[in-house]
Amino acid sequence: MHIHDVLIIGAGPCGLAVAARLHEHTPSATFTDDEHQRYHWIRKHGRRMNIKNYRTNTDSFSKNASPDKSGHGEPSKEGKLDMLVLDADGAAWMTKWNRLFKKFGIQNLRSPMFFHVDPADRDALLGYTYEKDREKELQALPGCVGKEVSKHRKKKKRNGNGMISQTGADVGERDRKDYFTPSSSLFTAHCEEVARRYGIGSGLVQQERVQNIEYSNLECYQGSDDGSVMSEHSLSEDQKVFRVTTDKGIHLSHVVVLAVGPGNAPLIPPIHGLTSAAPHEGYCHALQLGSFPPPNMALKIERRAATSMLIVGGGLTSVQLADLAIRRGVSKVWLLMRGDVKVKYFDIELDWVGKFRNVNQASFWSADTDQERLDMFLQARNGGSITPRYRKILDAHIASGKVSLHTNTTLKSVSWSHDLRMWTSTTTTPESDLPSIDFIVFSTGMQTNINAVPFLNTIQQQYPIDCVGGFPCLNNDLMWSDDVPLFINGRLAGLRLGPGAPNLVGARAGAERIAWNVEDVLQKLGRARKENGGSDKGRDEADDNLLDYAAGRKNRFGSLVDIDSN
């Protein structure tokens, strides 16, 4: 049987970020320039330098016959990770992402330019844009940048105590270049470039739907008929590995990375009159949409008959669908929101994105309990919201009479007429009673509940894990537990990554943390990437401590404890 080093479940942005980071030797997307320089130099030249220890009067070459002269910092073919990526939606990176963006007619991302999946450079997407002369595909965020209060104006606004007011935007003029949003096609092209650069193209991704994950001793799988070849690894039978069962076969792996977003089916709220959560000819969840508008409405539009659509939800997707429906010929759209319209540039508050975001992140990481982190997570995201640009689009449709917006309103009951093929519905606000509706779209998000992910039932039984608010209480390495190398990236890692976990910033930050620990796990198995031409000879604990210190990982002071032994 063949055992992979790493198996990634999910070929979206979170999966791509992890795969790319595992192939990047000098990451700098989360490092400062100085940290990157030091890290890159030590990886490339550190073991070739003769460092004198004046306390012991010895040098670093005294233990070894000669310095390593092959250190060019690239892995050999023998040291390349054996990786497999599984995705239920397609055999290519970002299949579902690209499909939904095209279906919803989304022209630009909501995230700014420094939110991307490239581990090599914080400004990689911006640099790619200029390299390809695609600056015209960037959309500015008016009002987000350049509104910071100057020191002169702050002095003029001194209060009676002589204190200077610190109120003002968290994003200053110097960051203007970052606060553009790329077009969806530009972002897709950049992701393709990342996959090409690291040699992790579409051939690495297989379209398979995962049905079960278990983690047991290798001897438990010896009798399984998985149709695979014998492994080249010499492992003892009591060595534990993962067995991932899909709709097309069985795969074994030392490490599994889960990057599946919420991991659950789309959520349609319970409403009297809806027989089931499955798609119906008269309604469906936004993520289950086929053609849009649906066939029964498309026929009426062709006949120039009046059509009506009800969209339930208060997030950006609901407004994007309302705009798309109007542009494709729907006569009128009723938009129901259970709260008020919230307008934000990003999914999370600006102070989690701007230059003072480290203050909030520090508060999040220093929280005493996971319940506190969950409260901060929910407060920062604060439910669905729309961007200022789409608020203007929505206001224009409301002014034209093509969209009717009802806030603080929920759908109470519905009744489907098979003869008329239309809905009769009532709401919690009597004055918002709706006319006959052709089709209902629920843009109500997806549930985050690790206990409801079907293919994790076995691993939950084998290695139970605590949950808070549906989020798993992972260890600080984003691992299921210290003994189970099942890593999680994306939304489900929200209690460790913070409010940005479901977004691109969380994808990259999670990939950085996961990559370090994947290497640790594989190194214990003798399957780590071989540095400097594929040789691990001469590498000892002191080398690892030096690398830990340079990279700023773990406890940097702890890395210096045994420095005298060098």
C-alpha positions in Angstrom: 0.0 0.0 0.0 1.2 3.5 -0.8 1.3 6.1 2.0 1.3 9.8 1.1 3.2 12.3 3.1 0.4 14.9 3.1 -3.2 14.6 1.9 -5.2 17.8 1.6 -9.0 17.7 1.5 -10.3 20.7 -0.3 -8.9 22.5 -3.4 -10.1 26.0 -2.6 -8.0 28.9 -1.4 -7.2 27.4 2.0 -6.0 24.1 0.4 -3.9 25.9 -2.3 -2.4 28.1 0.4 -1.2 25.1 2.4 0.1 23.2 -0.7 2.0 26.3 -1.8 3.5 27.0 1.6 4.7 23.4 2.0 6.7 23.9 -1.2 8.1 27.3 -0.2 11.5 27.3 1.5 11.9 31.0 2.3 8.4 32.3 3.1 8.1 36.0 3.6 4.4 36.8 3.3 4.1 36.8 7.1 7.7 37.9 7.9 9.2 41.4 8.0 12.0 42.1 5.5 14.6 41.8 8.2 13.2 38.5 9.4 13.1 37.2 5.8 16.7 38.1 5.1 18.0 36.4 8.3 15.8 33.3 7.7 16.9 33.0 4.0 20.6 33.5 4.8 20.7 30.8 7.5 18.8 28.3 5.5 21.2 28.8 2.6 24.5 29.5 4.2 24.2 28.8 7.9 25.8 25.3 8.0 28.6 26.4 5.6 29.9 29.1 8.1 32.5 28.2 10.7 31.2 29.9 13.9 33.7 30.2 16.7 32.6 29.6 20.3 35.0 31.5 22.5 33.7 30.0 25.8 34.6 26.4 24.7 37.4 27.4 22.2 35.7 25.2 19.6 34.2 25.9 16.3 31.1 24.5 14.5 33.2 22.5 12.1 35.0 20.6 14.8 32.3 17.9 15.0 32.1 17.4 11.2 34.8 16.6 8.7 33.9 19.4 6.4 31.2 22.0 5.8 28.3 21.3 3.6 29.2 22.8 0.2 26.0 21.8 -1.6 23.7 24.2 0.2 21.8 25.9 -2.5 18.6 25.8 -0.5 16.5 23.7 -2.9 15.1 20.2 -2.2 16.2 17.2 -4.1 13.7 15.0 -6.0 14.1 12.5 -3.3 13.1 15.0 -0.7 10.0 16.3 -2.5 6.8 15.8 -0.6 4.5 13.1 -1.7 1.2 15.1 -1.8 -2.3 14.4 -2.9 -5.3 16.8 -3.0 -8.9 15.6 -3.0 -11.9 17.9 -3.9 -15.5 16.9 -4.4 -16.2 19.7 -7.0 -13.5 19.2 -9.6 -10.0 18.0 -10.5 -8.4 21.5 -10.5 -7.6 24.2 -8.0 -10.4 26.7 -7.2 -13.1 24.8 -9.1 -16.0 25.6 -6.8 -14.7 29.2 -6.1 -14.6 30.0 -9.8 -18.0 28.4 -10.5 -19.7 30.4 -7.8 -18.0 33.7 -8.8 -19.2 33.1 -12.4 -22.7 32.1 -11.3 -23.2 35.1 -9.0 -21.7 37.5 -11.6 -19.1 38.7 -9.1 -16.6 41.0 -10.9 -14.3 41.9 -8.0 -13.2 40.3 -4.8 -14.1 41.9 -1.5 -10.6 41.3 0.0 -7.8 43.9 -0.5 -4.7 43.2 -2.4 -2.6 41.8 0.4 -5.1 39.0 1.1 -3.9 36.2 -1.2 -2.5 32.6 -1.1 1.1 33.3 -2.2 3.5 32.5 0.7 6.5 34.1 -1.0 5.6 37.8 -0.7 3.0 39.9 1.0 2.7 42.1 -2.2 2.8 39.1 -4.6 -0.7 39.9 -6.0 0.1 43.5 -6.4 3.4 42.7 -8.1 1.8 40.2 -10.4 -0.8 42.9 -11.4 1.9 45.3 -12.5 4.0 42.6 -14.1 1.1 41.6 -16.4 -0.1 45.2 -16.9 -3.5 44.6 -15.5 -3.7 47.6 -13.2 -7.1 48.5 -14.8 -8.6 45.5 -13.2 -8.1 47.0 -9.7 -11.1 48.6 -8.0 -10.4 51.3 -5.5 -12.1 51.4 -2.1 -13.2 55.1 -1.9 -13.4 56.4 1.7 -11.3 53.5 3.1 -8.0 55.3 2.7 -6.8 58.8 3.1 -9.3 59.7 5.9 -6.8 59.5 8.8 -6.7 62.5 11.0 -3.3 64.3 10.8 -1.3 65.2 13.9 -1.9 68.9 13.3 -5.7 68.4 13.3 -5.4 66.2 16.4 -3.5 69.0 18.2 -6.3 71.5 17.3 -8.8 69.1 18.8 -7.2 68.8 22.2 -9.7 68.2 24.9 -9.8 70.1 28.2 -7.3 67.7 29.8 -4.7 68.4 27.1 -5.1 64.9 25.7 -5.1 64.4 21.9 -8.0 62.6 20.4 -7.0 59.4 18.7 -10.2 58.9 16.8 -9.9 58.5 13.0 -9.6 55.8 10.4 -7.2 52.9 11.0 -5.9 53.0 7.4 -3.6 55.8 6.4 -2.6 57.3 3.0 0.7 55.4 2.9 -1.3 52.1 2.5 -3.4 53.4 -0.4 -1.9 51.0 -2.9 -3.0 48.0 -0.8 -6.6 49.0 -0.5 -7.8 48.0 -4.0 -9.7 44.9 -4.8 -8.6 42.7 -7.7 -11.0 41.4 -10.4 -12.0 37.8 -10.0 -10.2 36.9 -13.3 -7.0 38.6 -12.0 -7.1 36.7 -8.7 -7.7 33.4 -10.6 -4.8 34.0 -12.9 -2.6 34.7 -9.9 -3.7 31.5 -8.2 -2.8 29.6 -11.4 0.6 31.3 -11.4 1.2 30.2 -7.8 0.3 26.6 -8.6 2.6 26.7 -11.7 5.5 28.2 -9.8 5.4 25.5 -7.1 4.7 22.6 -9.5 1.3 21.8 -7.9 -0.9 22.2 -11.0 -4.2 20.5 -11.7 -2.5 17.0 -12.0 -2.1 17.0 -8.2 -5.9 17.4 -7.6 -8.3 14.5 -7.9 -12.1 14.8 -7.9 -13.2 12.5 -5.1 -15.8 13.1 -2.4 -14.4 12.1 1.1 -16.7 9.8 3.0 -14.7 8.8 6.1 -11.4 9.5 7.9 -9.8 7.3 10.5 -6.4 7.2 12.2 -5.1 3.8 13.4 -2.1 1.5 13.4 -0.8 0.5 10.0 -1.5 -3.2 10.9 -5.2 -2.5 10.9 -5.1 -1.7 7.2 -2.9 -4.5 6.0 -5.9 -6.6 5.0 -7.7 -3.7 3.2 -8.2 -4.1 -0.5 -7.5 -0.6 -1.7 -6.0 -1.6 -5.0 -2.8 0.4 -4.3 0.9 -0.5 -4.7 3.2 -1.6 -1.9 4.7 1.3 0.0 8.4 2.1 -0.3 8.4 3.3 3.3 9.8 1.1 6.0 7.3 1.5 8.8 6.5 -0.6 11.8 3.1 -2.1 12.0 2.3 -0.1 15.1 2.9 3.2 13.2 -0.3 5.1 12.9 -1.5 6.5 9.6 -4.7 8.0 8.2 -7.0 6.1 6.0 -9.2 8.4 3.9 -12.2 6.7 2.2 -13.7 8.4 -0.8 -16.4 7.6 -3.3 -13.6 6.3 -5.6 -11.2 4.5 -3.4 -9.0 4.5 -0.3 -5.9 6.6 0.4 -3.3 6.4 3.2 -1.4 9.3 4.5 0.9 10.3 7.4 -0.7 13.8 7.6 -4.1 15.1 6.6 -5.0 18.7 6.1 -8.7 19.7 6.2 -9.5 22.8 4.2 -13.2 22.6 3.4 -14.6 25.9 4.7 -17.6 25.4 7.0 -17.7 21.7 6.0 -21.5 21.5 6.2 -24.4 21.6 3.8 -26.1 25.0 3.0 -28.5 26.1 5.7 -32.2 26.9 5.0 -34.0 28.1 8.1 -37.0 26.1 9.2 -40.1 27.8 7.8 -43.7 26.6 7.9 -44.6 25.3 4.5 -41.2 24.2 3.4 -41.3 20.4 3.2 -37.5 19.8 3.2 -34.1 21.5 2.9 -33.5 19.9 -0.5 -33.8 22.1 -3.6 -37.3 22.5 -4.9 -38.6 23.9 -8.2 -39.8 26.9 -6.3 -36.9 27.5 -3.9 -33.2 26.7 -3.1 -30.2 27.9 -1.3 -28.0 30.3 -3.1 -25.1 27.8 -3.2 -27.5 25.2 -4.8 -28.5 27.4 -7.7 -28.3 25.9 -11.1 -29.2 28.3 -13.9 -30.2 31.8 -12.7 -32.9 32.8 -13.0 -34.4 29.3 -12.8 -36.0 27.7 -15.8 -39.7 28.5 -14.8 -38.8 32.2 -14.5 -36.6 32.2 -17.6 -39.6 31.1 -19.7 -41.8 33.9 -18.3 -39.0 36.5 -18.9 -38.8 35.3 -22.6 -42.6 35.9 -22.9 -42.1 39.3 -21.3 -44.5 38.3 -18.4 -44.1 39.9 -15.0 -41.8 37.9 -12.6 -41.1 38.2 -9.0 -38.3 36.8 -6.8 -37.9 36.7 -3.0 -34.3 36.7 -1.6 -33.8 36.0 2.1 -30.6 37.1 3.7 -28.6 40.1 4.8 -25.2 39.5 3.4 -23.3 40.6 0.3 -24.4 37.6 -1.7 -28.1 38.4 -1.3 -27.6 41.9 -2.8 -25.4 40.6 -5.5 -28.1 38.1 -6.5 -30.7 40.8 -6.4 -28.7 43.0 -8.7 -28.0 40.0 -11.0 -31.7 39.1 -11.1 -32.7 42.6 -12.2 -30.0 42.7 -14.8 -31.2 39.4 -16.2 -34.8 40.5 -16.6 -36.6 39.8 -13.4 -39.4 42.4 -12.9 -39.1 42.8 -9.2 -37.1 41.4 -6.3 -38.2 41.4 -2.6 -35.2 41.4 -0.2 -35.8 40.3 3.4 -33.3 40.9 6.1 -33.7 39.8 9.7 -31.7 42.8 10.9 -30.6 46.2 9.6 -28.4 46.7 6.6 -24.8 46.7 7.7 -22.3 48.4 5.5 -18.6 47.3 5.8 -15.7 47.2 3.4 -14.7 43.7 4.5 -16.4 40.8 6.2 -14.6 41.8 9.4 -14.3 45.2 11.0 -11.6 47.5 9.6 -9.6 47.5 12.8 -9.0 43.7 12.2 -7.5 44.6 8.8 -5.8 47.9 9.1 -2.4 48.9 10.6 -3.5 48.4 14.2 -4.8 44.9 13.7 -2.1 43.4 15.9 -3.7 45.0 18.9 -6.9 43.0 18.3 -5.0 39.9 17.4 -3.0 40.1 20.6 -6.3 40.4 22.6 -7.7 37.4 20.8 -4.7 35.2 21.3 -4.3 36.2 25.0 -8.0 35.4 25.8 -8.3 33.0 28.7 -11.0 30.7 27.2 -12.2 29.6 23.8 -15.6 31.0 24.7 -14.0 34.4 24.9 -12.4 33.9 21.5 -15.7 32.9 20.1 -17.4 36.0 21.4 -14.6 38.1 19.8 -14.9 36.2 16.6 -18.7 36.7 16.4 -18.5 40.4 17.4 -15.8 41.1 14.8 -17.8 39.5 11.9 -21.2 40.7 13.2 -23.3 38.7 10.7 -23.8 39.5 7.1 -22.9 42.8 5.6 -22.6 44.6 2.3 -19.9 46.8 0.8 -20.4 50.6 0.2 -20.4 50.0 -3.5 -23.2 47.5 -3.4 -25.1 49.7 -1.0 -25.2 52.3 -3.8 -26.3 49.7 -6.3 -29.1 48.5 -3.9 -30.2 52.1 -3.3 -30.4 52.7 -7.1 -32.6 49.6 -7.5 -34.8 50.6 -4.6 -35.2 54.1 -6.1 -36.3 52.6 -9.5 -38.9 50.4 -7.7 -37.3 47.2 -8.9 -36.2 46.1 -5.4 -38.3 46.2 -2.3 -36.1 46.0 0.9 -37.6 44.9 4.2 -35.3 45.0 7.2 -35.9 43.5 10.6 -38.2 41.0 8.9 -38.2 37.2 8.7 -40.3 34.8 6.6 -43.0 33.3 8.8 -44.8 30.8 6.4 -45.1 29.9 2.8 -47.5 28.0 0.6 -46.8 26.5 -2.8 -49.5 26.4 -5.5 -48.8 23.5 -7.9 -51.3 24.9 -10.4 -50.0 28.5 -10.5 -46.4 27.4 -9.7 -46.1 30.3 -7.3 -45.7 31.0 -3.6 -48.0 32.7 -1.2 -46.1 33.9 1.9 -46.4 35.9 5.1 -43.8 37.6 7.2 -43.3 38.6 10.8 -44.1 42.2 9.9 -47.7 42.5 8.7 -47.1 45.5 6.5 -44.5 43.5 4.6 -46.9 40.8 3.4 -45.7 39.9 -0.1 -47.5 39.3 -3.4 -47.3 36.0 -5.3 -43.6 34.9 -5.7 -42.2 32.8 -8.5 -39.0 31.7 -6.8 -37.4 32.0 -3.4 -33.6 32.1 -2.9 -32.2 31.6 0.6 -28.9 33.4 1.0 -28.6 32.5 4.6 -25.0 31.2 4.8 -23.8 27.9 6.0 -23.7 26.3 9.5 -20.3 26.0 11.2 -20.5 22.8 13.2 -17.6 20.3 13.3 -19.9 17.7 14.9 -22.2 17.8 11.8 -19.5 17.0 9.2 -20.3 13.5 8.2 -16.9 12.2 7.2 -15.5 13.2 10.6 -17.8 10.9 12.6 -15.2 8.1 12.9 -12.3 10.4 13.9 -14.6 12.0 16.5 -15.3 8.6 18.0 -11.7 7.6 18.0 -10.3 10.9 19.3 -13.1 13.1 20.8 -12.5 16.8 20.7 -14.1 19.7 22.6 -16.2 22.2 20.6 -17.3 25.8 21.4 -20.1 27.2 19.2 -19.5 24.5 16.6 -15.8 25.3 16.3 -13.3 22.6 17.3 -10.9 23.4 20.1 -7.7 22.6 18.2 -4.2 22.9 19.7 -2.1 25.9 18.9 -0.6 24.2 15.9 -4.1 23.9 14.3 -3.9 20.2 14.9 -6.7 18.0 16.1 -4.7 17.0 19.1 -1.0 16.6 19.9 -1.2 12.9 18.9 -3.4 13.2 15.8 -1.8 15.1 12.9 -5.1 16.2 11.4 -4.6 19.9 10.6 -7.5 22.3 9.9 -7.3 25.5 7.9 -10.0 28.0 7.2 -13.3 28.8 9.0 -13.2 25.7 11.2 -9.9 26.9 12.7 -11.6 30.2 13.8 -10.8 29.7 17.5 -7.1 29.7 16.7 -6.8 32.0 13.7 -9.2 34.7 14.7 -12.1 36.5 12.8 -10.2 36.4 9.6 -10.1 32.6 9.5 -12.8 32.2 6.8 -11.1 34.8 4.5 -8.0 34.8 2.4 -5.9 36.3 5.2 -6.8 33.4 7.4 -6.0 30.9 4.6 -2.4 32.2 4.4 -1.8 32.6 8.1 -3.2 29.1 8.8 -1.0 27.7 6.0 2.1 29.2 7.6 1.4 27.7 11.0 0.4 24.3 9.5 3.5 24.1 7.3 6.0 24.4 10.2 4.2 21.6 12.1 3.8 19.3 9.1 7.5 19.4 8.7 8.0 18.5 12.4 5.6 15.5 12.1 7.3 14.2 8.9 10.8 14.8 10.3 10.0 12.4 13.2 9.0 9.8 10.6 12.2 10.4 8.5 10.0 11.8 5.7 10.9 15.5 6.0 12.2 17.4 3.0 15.9 17.0 2.6 17.7 20.4 2.6 20.9 21.2 0.8 20.8 18.6 -2.0 18.8 16.0 -0.2 21.2 15.3 2.6 20.2 15.3 6.3 23.6 14.0 7.5 25.2 16.2 10.1 22.0 17.9 11.1 21.4 17.8 14.8 19.3 19.4 17.5 21.5 22.5 17.5 20.8 23.0 13.8 17.1 22.8 14.4 17.4 25.3 17.3 19.3 27.7 15.1 16.6 27.5 12.4 13.9 27.9 15.0 15.6 31.1 16.3 16.1 32.5 12.8 12.5 31.9 11.8 11.1 33.2 15.1 9.1 30.0 15.7 8.4 28.4 19.0 10.3 30.1 21.9 13.3 32.0 20.6 14.9 32.2 24.0 14.5 28.4 24.4 16.4 28.0 21.1 19.5 29.5 22.8 19.6 27.2 25.8 22.1 24.8 24.4 24.1 27.2 22.3 27.3 26.5 24.3 27.4 23.0 23.0 28.1 24.3 19.5 
